[in-house]
Each structure stands twice: as structure tokens, then as C-alpha cells.
Amino acid sequence: MKILVLNCGSSSVKYKLFDMDRDRVLARGMADRIGMPGSVFFHHVPDRGDLSLDIPLPDHYEAVKAIIGALTGGDLAVIAGTGEIQAVGHRVVHGGEYFQSPVAVDGGVLEILKECGKLAPLHNPPNIMGIRVCQKLIFHALQVAVFDTAFHQTMPDHAYMYAIPYEYYEKYRVRKYGFHGTSHKYVASRAAELLGRRIEDLKMITCHLGNGSSLCAVDGGKSKDTTMGLTPLAGLMMGTRCGDIDPAIVGFLAEKEGSGPGRVLEVLNKKSGALGISGISSDFRDLEEAALKGHARANLAIEMFSYRAAMGICSLVPALGGLDAIVFTAGIGENSPGVRSRICSYLACMGVFLDGEKNAAKGVEADVSAPGSPVRALVIPTDEEKMIARETKTIAEKVPRVY
């Protein structure tokens, strides 16, 4: 069975084509910096080579078209046509309380996903776009939605409830849902393997740090609390999102700017975070380069992000009752030794110490802890696509193919 996995984020689309029968990745790649200057497309076929293109990627629709084109045409094509793809697994950020496990997509599911898009305005729309494009270009394949929120369904009610009138939960299901669940689940499992311990015996905080960022308290392999909330706007400061702020700011800015709360929420989702503070970019590669050249606001954005990540890690320890390891993953977590160092400098009081030489690792699995550090610090590249492929295969084996 060949399964294509699409992972549509707020500024990138990662993809992998799996041959599940042979447990092989046939091709993988990424459309990066979508909607930003300098967008790029990368396609890799194991043992055959790479394709790297600087091409305009104004939106997620064009990104998905480029992916399908690379898989089926050109020197690095890996399939003769889309007819070889039996199922497409889509990362979908928000399933509300409608979905607690992966589902085959039909018209009714799409309508619910659109409704859930109000809770994830940066993510569910590109997730849906990926599904719709695949329904047109890979029309025979089963489309499967795999939700970021599923892993966090093990949170206790005292962790996911908000201190607002209970009737809003009863009427509208206003609560913390959490996101990046597939990533947190994968790296927690992999961390246990690297540490040579049973995951049931480990207490860890997984740090998914990218354009979107969240932390998760994982106790015995289960999510006990996380930083994102009803929507992916909550929690840490991110690329364009503000993270946790005084909620009264929404009304204050709406009044001062003469706009409605919807306009303020758009600013908080799309023009805040590292972009809003630095004034130059939401991409930490750009910020670190600018900071090295003395750009004060770029440096401020990096330090704010690092400080808030450290504060978030500290806030999750009570959910665990102890801490064995911290795991860094995603774009920033995997590839920025500087940000990891800044974060951990705030955590020395908790027994987190890095080895400077080991911490130079980028994009590879590594234990970056200093010798004797009471809390281990690991870098583990996430593989959400592998988990999505496994769950998609499980669904596809139960549902007849559609022609």
C-alpha cells in the first residue's frame, strides 16, 4: 500500500510518500516559506538524488500542486501516476470534540473541519485545501484526517478546563484541546528508546518549537497537560502568534484601533509573535542572522521566545511531579543550538545543563546534556508523517477504496 502524507503547517508543507508494505519512504520533501519571500521547494528520493527549486509559493494550493508534480513527473518521479496512491493521510490541526481518532474524509467531515477552522484559523484552512486538492488530483484515493488534538485527550479535566462559567463548556465546549499531538507522541516514544527506558516509567516535557510552538507534559507516554489551548493561538510566543497575553488586551486594542475583536484576533494570529516584535520576519533563521549583525529587536524576539519557553517548561512540572528529560523537536528545536542554549540557561535551577559541543547538533538525534545533568536534554527530529501514515493505513484497511 502506497500512502502519501501531507503535513500542512502555517508556512510550510512537508510530505512523504510511503510504501507501507516494505516500510520504505519512496520520496520526501518540503515546500517552505509559503507566502514569504524566498520560498523554496525541496524533493528527495532516497538513493537517487535531490531536487531543489527557488519557486514562488504564494499559498498552500500551489505548494500541494508542486508536490504532486514532483512525485509523478520529471527525473525524480517515483510513481507513474497518482493511481498508485491508495490513501492520503492529512495532518489536521483541530478536531474539536467531534473527533478523537483518525477518520476517513467525506462531505460531512469536511463541513465539520470548516467549522473547527474557527478555532485554528492558520491551520485548518490549509489542511482543508490539501484535502480538496487531493480529492481533485488523486480522486480515487481515500483521504484520511489525522488530528493534532487526539493525543491530548488524556488530559484530566482540571488541566483542560478554563476558569470561566461552566456553562460555556456545556454549550460551546470551550476548553483546552492542545495541538502538535502527533509530534509530541512520536518524540516521546523515541526519547524512551534513546534513553533505554520504558516510556511508562518516564516523565518528560516535549518541546515542539517551530513557526508554531507548544510544550507537552508526558507522563508514562500520556499527555497530562500542554501549552496550547482552545486554539493554537495560546501558550508560547510563536512566529506570528502572540501566545498567552492578558485577554483584556483584545477589547482594549479593539477600542483604541476602532475595530472589532475579529480584526484584533487576526493581528494576534498573523502579525504578532516574533514577526511583531522583530519587525522583520517570523523565521528564526532570519532573526538569528539579523541578531548576529546587531539588530536589537531581532535579538529581543529570540530572547522573549526563549524566556517564555523556559517559563512554560517550569509551569508543566507540577503536572508530572518530577522531570527526567526535556526533548527538543521541530524546526527551531532541532536546528537552533542558540535557542536551545538560551532556554536551558534559564533552567539550571531545575538541573538542566547542556554540553556546548554536543549542543551544536542540528537536525539529528542527540543527547545534548552535560555529563551528570540530573535532567537529560535530547534533540529528536520529529516524524509526524510516519505516525500519520501508520494511522492512515489502519483506516484504509477498513474502508473500501473509492473509484
N, C-alpha and C positions, 0 to 999 in steps of 0.2 A: 504494500500500500504506500503510495506517494502522497505526502501531506505537505502543503505549503502553509507556513505560519507567517502571519503579518502582525507586527507589533508596532502600531501607530502611536507614537508619542506626540507631545505638543510641538516639537520642532524636528522630529526625525521619524523615519520608518525603517525598522530593522526587519529582515526577512531571512528565513531559511527554508530550503526545500529538503524534506527528509524522505529517505527510503526506509520506511519503518520495518520492512521485512528483513533488511540487512543491517539495521541500526546504523545507518550512514547518513551524513549530511552531503547531499549532492551539490548544493550551492548555498551561498550565504552572502549577505551584503547589507548595505545601508544607504538610504537616501538621507543626507544630513544637512542641517542648517536650512530647513524648509522655511520659505518665506523670509529669508535673511540674505544679505549679500554674501557671495562666496559659497553658494550651495554646491554640494558635490554628490556624486553617485559612485558607489564602490560595489563591485561584483567580484566574488571569489569562487573559483571552482577548485576543490582540493586536487592536487597533483597535476593541474592543468594551467593555472595561472590566474591573473587578476585583470580587471578592467576598472580603470579609474577615470571619471569624466567630470569636468567642471561644466555643469549644465544648469540652466535656470530651473528651479523647482519652486514655483510660486505657491503651490498648495499641495495637499496630500493626494489629490486626484492625479496630478501629473507624476507624483512620486510612485504611486502604485502602477501606473502605466509603464513607467521606466523599468520597474522590477519585472513585470510580466514580459516585457520586450527582451530583457537580458536573458531570462530563463529559456525563452523559446526561439531566439534568433541570434545570429552573429557567431563569431568564432568560439565563444564560451557558452553556447547553448547547451543545456543538459537534458532537455526533453524535446521531442519532435513537435509537440503541440500541447495545448492546455488539457487535451483529452486524457493525458496520462495522470493528471492530478485528480485524485479521488475525493479529497476533502481539503478544505481551507480552514485553519484554526485562527481565529481573530482574538487578539487581546482586546477586551472591552473593560473599560475602567469601572463603570458604575452600573451595578445591577439592582441597586436599592435593596429592599427586602423581597423583591419579586424573584430573584434568582440567587440560590445559594450553592449552585453547582453548574457546570457547563451545560449548554443547551444547543440543539440544532435550531438554526435560524429559519423562521418563516415570517410571513407578513405581520402576524400578531406580535412576535418577539421584536421585530423592528420598531413597531409602534411604541412598545414599552421602552425600548432603548432610547428612542427620541424623547420620551417623557423623562427618562433618567438623565438625559443630556442637560436638563436644567440644573442638575446637581454637579455635573462635570463638563462645563462649557468649553474647556480647552481640549478635552479628550474624547468624549463620546461622539461628537460630530465627525472627527477624522476616523474614529473606529467604524462608524456607520458608513462613511464614504468608502472605506476599504471593502466593507461587505458588499455595498451596492456595485462597486466597480467589478468585483469578482463575480457577482451574480450575472453581470453582462458578459464578461470576458472568459469566465470559467463556469458557464451556466449549468453544466451537468454536475458539478461537484457539490458535495454537501458543505454548507457553511456552518461553522460551529463557533459560538461565542464562549470564551473562557474569561471569567470575571476576576478582576483585581480584588474585589471585596470578599470573595469566598473564604480566603484563609483566615480572615479576622472574625469569622462568625463564632469563634471560640472565646471571644472576649466576654467577661462577666458583665452583668448589667450595670454594676457600679462604675465600670470603666467606660461603657459606651453611652450612658445616659448623660444628657445636659441638665444643668440646674435651672431649668425653665419650667413653667407649668406642665405637668404630666400630660395634660390633655393634648398638647401639641405632638407628643409621641403617639398617643392613641389615634388622633385624627390624621396626622400627616407623616408619621414615622420619622420625626425629626430626632436624629441620634447620630452618634459617631459610627461610621462604616469602615473607614480605613481603606488604603489603596496599596498598590505595588505588592499585593499579596503573593502573586506568583514568584516574584523576585525574592521576597523575604523567605518564602518557603524553600526555594531552591538553595539559597546560600546558607540557610540554617542547616539544612541536611548535609550539604557539602562540608560545612565547618566541622560538624561532628565527625565526618570521615577523616578530615585532615588532622583533627586532634586525637584521633584514635579512641573516641569515647562514644558511648551510646547517647543518642540525641535525647532520650528520656531522662538522662542524668545531667543535662546541661542547661545553664541559664545564660542567655546571651542577648545582646542588643544588636540587631542587624540595621545597618545604615545604608539605605538606598539614596545615594546623593548624585543627582543629575540636574537637568533643567527643571524637573520635578523631583522633590526630595521628601523622604519620610523615614522615620525610625520605627522599629517594632521590638517590643519586649517578647522574646520567645522563650517559653519555659517548657522543657520537655517536648519540644517540637511543635508547640501550640502557641498561637498568638494570644497574649494576655492584655496587651494594650498597644496603641500606635499613635502617631502624632497627627496624621490627617483625620478629618472629621466627617461631617455630613457631605462635604465636597472636598476636592483636592486643594482648595484654597487654604485650608487650615494647617497649622503646625509650623514647620520650619520656613524661614525665608528661602525663596527659590529663584529661578531665573527671571521670571516676570511676575511671580505671585508674592504677595506680601507676607503670607503666613499669619501667625497669630498676632492680632492687634486689638486694641481697645475697640469693642464693637460700636461704641458711640461715635467713633470716627466716621462711620458711614453717614449717619444723619448730619453730623457737623459739616462734612465736606459737601453733602448734597445741598445744604442750606447756603453755604458760602459760595459754591460754584453755580448756584441756581439751576441745579439739575436733579433728576430723580435718583433714587438709590440704585437703579439699574445701571446708570452711567458710572456711578462710583464703583460698583462691583466690577464693571468692565476694566476700569483703571487698576483696581486691586488685583485682577486676574492677569492682565496683559501688559501693564505698563509700570508695574511695581517691582519689588524684589531687587535683584542685582542690577537689572536694567534701570530701574527707577533711581537707585542710589548712585550708580556709576555715571549714568547719562550716556554711556557709550555702547553697552552690549549686555545681553543676558548670558553670553557664552563665557565660561570661566577661563577658557584658553585665551580669549581676547583680554579678559580682565587681568590675568596674571602677567601677560606680556606688557600691558599698559602700566601695571603696578611696578614692574621692574624698571620702567622708564620714568618713574616718579609721579604717576597720575594718582593724586591723593584720594579721589573719590572711588577709583577702582580698588585701591588698597582698602578703603573703608568698607566697600561692599564685601570683599573677601573676608575681612575681619569680623564683620557683623554676621555673615553666614557661619563662620567657624564658631564664634561665640554662642550663637543660638543653637547650633548642632550640639555643642558640648552641654549646654543647659538642658536640651531635650534628652540627651543620654542620661543625665543625672535624674531627671524627672521620672524616668521609666524604671529606675532601680527598685522602688517600692513594689512595683508590680511583680518583681521577680524574687525579692527577698534575698538578693545576692547577685553576684555577677562573675561569670567565668571568662567571657570573651566578648569582644566587640568586633563586628565584621563590617568591613567597608566594601561597597559594591556600587555599580552603575558608573556613568561617565566620569564624574568628579571623584567618587570614592575609589575607583580603580586606577585613575590616571593622574591624580594630583597629589604627589608626595607633600607639597607645600601645605595644602588644605588639611590633609591628614595630620601633619605635624602641628598646625595651629590648633586644631580641635583637641588633640591629645595633650597639648601643653596646658590646657585648662583642666585636664582630668588626672593630673599627677596625684592629687589628693585622694583619688579613688584607686590608686595603684596601677595606673595605665602609663607605661613607659615604652617609648619606641626606640628601636635601633636605627640610627641615622642612615647607615649603609643599606640595611635591609629595606628601609622605607623608601629607597629610591626606585623600588619596583613599580612598573607601570603595566597594567593590562594582563598581569599574570597572577596565578595563585601564589601567595607568600604569607609567611608568618613574619610580621614586621616588628614583633615585640622585642624589647631589650631582654637580655638574659636575666632571669629571676623576676620578671614583671609578674605581679600577682594576677593581673588580668591580661589575657592574651589579646593581641590585636592582629586580625587577619585581613588580607585583601583577597577577595574571591570574585572574579568576573562572573556576573550573573548570566544565567542561561534560561531566561524565561521561555524562549522559543522551544527548548527541549521539553519542558513541562507542559506547555500548551499542546505540543504535538502528541504527547502521550495521552493527554485528556481528550484531544480531538479524536484520536484513534479509537478510544474506548466508546465514544459516542457513535462514530462512523460504523463500527462493527455491529451496532444495534439498530441502525437506521438504514433501510434500503436506499441504494443510490438513486438519484433523481436524473432523468434524462429529458 
